[in-house]
Amino acid sequence: MNGFEEAAAELRGELLAHCYRMLGSWDEAEDAVQETYLRGLRGWERFERRASARTWLYRIATNVCLNGARDRARRALPSGIGAPTDGAGEPPGVLAPEHSIQPFAADRDDLRLAFIAGMQTLPANQRAVLLLRDVLGFPAPEVAAMLDTSVAAVKSRLQRARARLAEAAPAPEDVVEPASPEARRLLDAYVRAFESAEVELLIAILRADASLELVPDRAWFAGREACSQVLRSAVGDPGDWRMERTIANGQPAVAAHLHRQPYGIAVLDVRRGGIAGITVFSDPALVERFRPHPSR
């Protein structure tokens, strides 16, 4: 294919991550990359090398994602939809699959669930500019060319996107890297608590401001006390759960089995002082996708 297949193969992983940041869905990201390659293959002979193949493919991928984002409602986690559950009133129901953020199997800081959820709150054009400029480092003139807009528009969109995301971003000093001894200690304690039914251990590693989200439920819980009530009923008896340590969205995670059957993925938001968030994706199909991380 005159060099297209080689160029495209080298970029597949990073293009998949880019499309996931844009769309919040592993499945949609894979479809977007496939569409990018189809368009790229059809246009390869007309590609005049005025830009690098990487820039050209990112332009195609970004515009494929922008078209996809226009055709559907935004994806979110339960905490991005409504107030935490207080136990009163009717249960808030469940998120439709097409409205829920999906986890992503990669060990990268720029794929953290909070970042992906924050990205989905931005207008699609701001989302694209922020990713191309701040995550991927493309110069403003290149981004303007990719999006068929002006440099001034790129700078304006980037400023607005940065301001909006800064409101939800954790303080850098509060973040714990997933490979750090503290993160491993908390992950090990989480696994032990579930596998041995040590509820008090599980509660002890939660921060006071911890949150718990049980996707696809729209309900979510804020604060150690509210989370503890749910976790007490979930832990069960020793041996009910088996957990495999893994990495999801650049965060410590487990692939969970309940009564020897695949259950889903739990992603831990590990911060200074304990676990600040647990997001459980109750989808048995995810267990196969998230095989244990090689470093474990």
Secondary structure, 3 states (H helix, E strand, C coil): CCCHHHHHHHHHHHHHHHHHHHHCCHHHHHHHHHHHHHHHHHHHHHCCCCCCHHHHHHHHHHHHHHHHHHCCCCCECHHHCCCCCCCCCCCCCECCHHHECCCCCCCCHHHCHHHHHHHHCCCHHHHHHHHHHHHCCCCHHHHHHHCCCCHHHHHHHHHHHHHHHHCCCCCHHHECCCCCHHHHHHHHHHHHHHHCCCHHHHHHCEEEEEEEEEECECCEEECHHHHHHHHHHHHCCCCCEEEEEEEECCEEEEEEEECCEEEEEEEEEEECCEEEEEEEECCCHHHHHCCCCCCC
